[in-house]
């Protein structure tokens, strides 16, 4: 599909691209990444320092050094990488 034809750099969400390019955080700081992938999630473990914390369908939460986020995004099978978001209820009960 169209997403898989994109360059690896465009597989990163805009917020992650900005953080990776800046020096806001040390390169060895560990971050969580929400990864949409195709195929087997075990390939995500091939990035040095990456720990796959959760897999649900075609989404994985991966903890890794900030300096390795670009490497994760460039893996075959990775469709998109973004920062995980916290969900909260919309209703007051």
N, C-alpha and C positions, 0 to 999 in steps of 0.2 A: 504494500500500500504506500501511500504518499509519505507517511511518517517515517517508514523505514528507509526511504530514499534521501532523507535529510542528512546534512552533515552532522557528525557527532556533537559539535558545539550547540546545535539547535535543539538537541535532545534535553538540554538543561533549561529549567524554568528561568525566566528573567531574573528573579531574585537570587537564585544560586549563581547565575553567571556573574552578577554584580559582586557577590561576596567572594567568589573564587578569584576574580580579577583584582580585588582591593586587598589592602592589608589590615582590614578591620579585625580579623581573627588570625591567630597564628596558624601556619600551614599544618601543624601537627595537632590542632584542636580536633576533637572527635565530634562529628555531626551525624544526625539521622537523615536519611534520604528515603523518600517514598518513590519506589521504582516500578514503573509499568514495564513488563517484559513479555516476550514471546518465547516459548520453549521451556527449558528446565531452569529453575531458580538456582541450581547448584553452580552454574556458570558465574553467578554474582560473587561467589566466594573466591574467585580467581584473582580478584583485586587485593593486593597486599594490605593487610590490616582490616579487611572488610569482614563484618560479622552479620549474618542474616538473622535478624531477630524474629521476623514474622513473615509468613507467606499466606496469602488468601487469594486464591484464584490466580490472576495474572498481575497481582500487586504484591510487592515485598517491601518491608522496612529493613533498611540496611544501615548499620552503624559503621562509620569509617572515618579515616583522617580527611580533613577538608582538602588537603592536597591531592587526594585520590578521587574526588568527585568527578572530575573530567575523564579520568581513566574508566570509571564505572559507566559513564554515559557513552563511551566509545565502544563498549562491548557489543558484539553481535547479539541480537535478540533484545537489547534494551531499547524501548520505545521512547520513554520520557523519564526524567528525574526531577523531582521537586522536593521542597521541604514539607514534611508532614504537617498537618494542621490539626489543632484541637477542635473537637466537635462539642457543641453544647446544646442543650434543649432549647427549642424556640418558644415553648409554652410554659407558663407559670402554673404549676399544679399544687 
